[in-house]
Amino acid sequence: MVVGICVIELYIPRNGSLKGKRQVLQSIKTKIKNRFNVAVAEVGEQDLWQKAILGVTTVANDRSFVNEVMDKVVGFVSSFPQVQIVHHQLELI
């Protein structure tokens, strides 16, 4: 069993409130879950308007499959014009 954990730090430049941040993140999280069948949650910086940290995880039998899914998730998140990826980190256990 291989567990993939990806932490994605986001910058939301055109955001001016926590409500706006929640709307943007909820949309992104729902689309990630539906497309890749992974677990996603906001895991940090909940009180900042223009910064967010998402945690994404998945479990599989094949290490390369987990790595591929996480790479696709990061690429998918980078395709959203509302956010910019500041940093991401992948860990396989």
Phi and psi restraints in degrees (value plus and minus 20) as a CYANA .aco file:
   2 VAL   PHI    -141.7  -101.7
   2 VAL   PSI     110.0   150.0
   3 VAL   PHI    -130.4   -90.4
   3 VAL   PSI     106.6   146.6
   4 GLY   PHI    -125.9   -85.9
   4 GLY   PSI     109.9   149.9
   5 ILE   PHI    -144.5  -104.5
   5 ILE   PSI     103.5   143.5
   6 CYS   PHI    -144.1  -104.1
   6 CYS   PSI     109.1   149.1
   7 VAL   PHI    -130.6   -90.6
   7 VAL   PSI     103.8   143.8
   8 ILE   PHI    -139.7   -99.7
   8 ILE   PSI      98.1   138.1
   9 GLU   PHI    -113.7   -73.7
   9 GLU   PSI     106.2   146.2
  10 LEU   PHI    -137.3   -97.3
  10 LEU   PSI     128.0   168.0
  11 TYR   PHI    -135.6   -95.6
  11 TYR   PSI     110.8   150.8
  12 ILE   PHI    -135.3   -95.3
  12 ILE   PSI      68.3   108.3
  13 PRO   PHI     -86.6   -46.6
  13 PRO   PSI     -56.4   -16.4
  14 ARG   PHI    -117.5   -77.5
  14 ARG   PSI       9.5    49.5
  15 ASN   PHI    -125.8   -85.8
  15 ASN   PSI     120.2   160.2
  16 GLY   PHI    -145.7  -105.7
  16 GLY   PSI     -12.9    27.1
  17 SER   PHI    -177.9  -137.9
  17 SER   PSI     142.5   182.5
  18 LEU   PHI     -87.8   -47.8
  18 LEU   PSI     -52.8   -12.8
  19 LYS   PHI     -82.8   -42.8
  19 LYS   PSI     -64.4   -24.4
  20 GLY   PHI     -82.8   -42.8
  20 GLY   PSI     -59.9   -19.9
  21 LYS   PHI     -82.4   -42.4
  21 LYS   PSI     -65.3   -25.3
  22 ARG   PHI     -80.4   -40.4
  22 ARG   PSI     -60.5   -20.5
  23 GLN   PHI     -83.6   -43.6
  23 GLN   PSI     -65.6   -25.6
  24 VAL   PHI     -82.8   -42.8
  24 VAL   PSI     -68.8   -28.8
  25 LEU   PHI     -86.8   -46.8
  25 LEU   PSI     -58.9   -18.9
  26 GLN   PHI     -81.7   -41.7
  26 GLN   PSI     -62.2   -22.2
  27 SER   PHI     -82.1   -42.1
  27 SER   PSI     -67.0   -27.0
  28 ILE   PHI     -84.3   -44.3
  28 ILE   PSI     -65.6   -25.6
  29 LYS   PHI     -81.5   -41.5
  29 LYS   PSI     -63.1   -23.1
  30 THR   PHI     -83.1   -43.1
  30 THR   PSI     -63.4   -23.4
  31 LYS   PHI     -85.7   -45.7
  31 LYS   PSI     -58.2   -18.2
  32 ILE   PHI     -83.6   -43.6
  32 ILE   PSI     -68.5   -28.5
  33 LYS   PHI     -78.7   -38.7
  33 LYS   PSI     -66.4   -26.4
  34 ASN   PHI     -87.5   -47.5
  34 ASN   PSI     -56.2   -16.2
  35 ARG   PHI    -102.2   -62.2
  35 ARG   PSI     -57.6   -17.6
  36 PHE   PHI    -134.7   -94.7
  36 PHE   PSI     -24.8    15.2
  37 ASN   PHI      34.9    74.9
  37 ASN   PSI      31.2    71.2
  38 VAL   PHI    -142.8  -102.8
  38 VAL   PSI     146.5   186.5
  39 ALA   PHI    -113.2   -73.2
  39 ALA   PSI     115.4   155.4
  40 VAL   PHI    -155.4  -115.4
  40 VAL   PSI     118.2   158.2
  41 ALA   PHI    -171.3  -131.3
  41 ALA   PSI     132.4   172.4
  42 GLU   PHI    -100.9   -60.9
  42 GLU   PSI      99.6   139.6
  43 VAL   PHI    -133.6   -93.6
  43 VAL   PSI     -18.4    21.6
  44 GLY   PHI    -188.4  -148.4
  44 GLY   PSI     144.0   184.0
  45 GLU   PHI      39.8    79.8
  45 GLU   PSI      16.9    56.9
  46 GLN   PHI     -85.8   -45.8
  46 GLN   PSI     -43.6    -3.6
  47 ASP   PHI    -114.2   -74.2
  47 ASP   PSI     -19.3    20.7
  48 LEU   PHI    -121.4   -81.4
  48 LEU   PSI     119.7   159.7
  49 TRP   PHI     -94.0   -54.0
  49 TRP   PSI     -56.5   -16.5
  50 GLN   PHI    -132.5   -92.5
  50 GLN   PSI      -6.9    33.1
  51 LYS   PHI    -156.0  -116.0
  51 LYS   PSI     121.8   161.8
  52 ALA   PHI    -168.1  -128.1
  52 ALA   PSI     131.9   171.9
  53 ILE   PHI    -146.2  -106.2
  53 ILE   PSI     100.8   140.8
  54 LEU   PHI    -123.3   -83.3
  54 LEU   PSI     119.9   159.9
  55 GLY   PHI    -130.0   -90.0
  55 GLY   PSI     111.0   151.0
  56 VAL   PHI    -146.5  -106.5
  56 VAL   PSI     114.8   154.8
  57 THR   PHI    -161.2  -121.2
  57 THR   PSI     131.9   171.9
  58 THR   PHI    -171.4  -131.4
  58 THR   PSI     139.8   179.8
  59 VAL   PHI    -149.7  -109.7
  59 VAL   PSI     118.2   158.2
  60 ALA   PHI    -177.4  -137.4
  60 ALA   PSI     157.2   197.2
  61 ASN   PHI    -109.0   -69.0
  61 ASN   PSI     -41.9    -1.9
  62 ASP   PHI    -131.7   -91.7
  62 ASP   PSI     103.7   143.7
  63 ARG   PHI     -81.0   -41.0
  63 ARG   PSI     -62.6   -22.6
  64 SER   PHI     -87.4   -47.4
  64 SER   PSI     -53.2   -13.2
  65 PHE   PHI     -85.3   -45.3
  65 PHE   PSI     -65.2   -25.2
  66 VAL   PHI     -81.6   -41.6
  66 VAL   PSI     -64.4   -24.4
  67 ASN   PHI     -81.1   -41.1
  67 ASN   PSI     -62.6   -22.6
  68 GLU   PHI     -84.7   -44.7
  68 GLU   PSI     -63.8   -23.8
  69 VAL   PHI     -81.8   -41.8
  69 VAL   PSI     -65.0   -25.0
  70 MET   PHI     -86.0   -46.0
  70 MET   PSI     -57.7   -17.7
  71 ASP   PHI     -82.9   -42.9
  71 ASP   PSI     -60.0   -20.0
  72 LYS   PHI     -86.7   -46.7
  72 LYS   PSI     -57.4   -17.4
  73 VAL   PHI     -82.6   -42.6
  73 VAL   PSI     -66.3   -26.3
  74 VAL   PHI     -81.8   -41.8
  74 VAL   PSI     -63.4   -23.4
  75 GLY   PHI     -82.7   -42.7
  75 GLY   PSI     -59.3   -19.3
  76 PHE   PHI     -84.8   -44.8
  76 PHE   PSI     -64.4   -24.4
  77 VAL   PHI     -82.8   -42.8
  77 VAL   PSI     -58.4   -18.4
  78 SER   PHI     -88.0   -48.0
  78 SER   PSI     -36.0     4.0
  79 SER   PHI     -99.6   -59.6
  79 SER   PSI     -31.1     8.9
  80 PHE   PHI    -100.5   -60.5
  80 PHE   PSI     104.7   144.7
  81 PRO   PHI     -91.6   -51.6
  81 PRO   PSI     -36.9     3.1
  82 GLN   PHI     -95.7   -55.7
  82 GLN   PSI     -40.1    -0.1
  83 VAL   PHI    -149.0  -109.0
  83 VAL   PSI     138.0   178.0
  84 GLN   PHI    -146.3  -106.3
  84 GLN   PSI     115.4   155.4
  85 ILE   PHI    -101.2   -61.2
  85 ILE   PSI     101.0   141.0
  86 VAL   PHI    -105.6   -65.6
  86 VAL   PSI     -61.7   -21.7
  87 HIS   PHI    -181.5  -141.5
  87 HIS   PSI     127.3   167.3
  88 HIS   PHI    -162.1  -122.1
  88 HIS   PSI     130.8   170.8
  89 GLN   PHI    -157.7  -117.7
  89 GLN   PSI     112.5   152.5
  90 LEU   PHI    -135.3   -95.3
  90 LEU   PSI     114.8   154.8
  91 GLU   PHI    -152.0  -112.0
  91 GLU   PSI     111.8   151.8
  92 LEU   PHI    -131.7   -91.7
  92 LEU   PSI     110.5   150.5
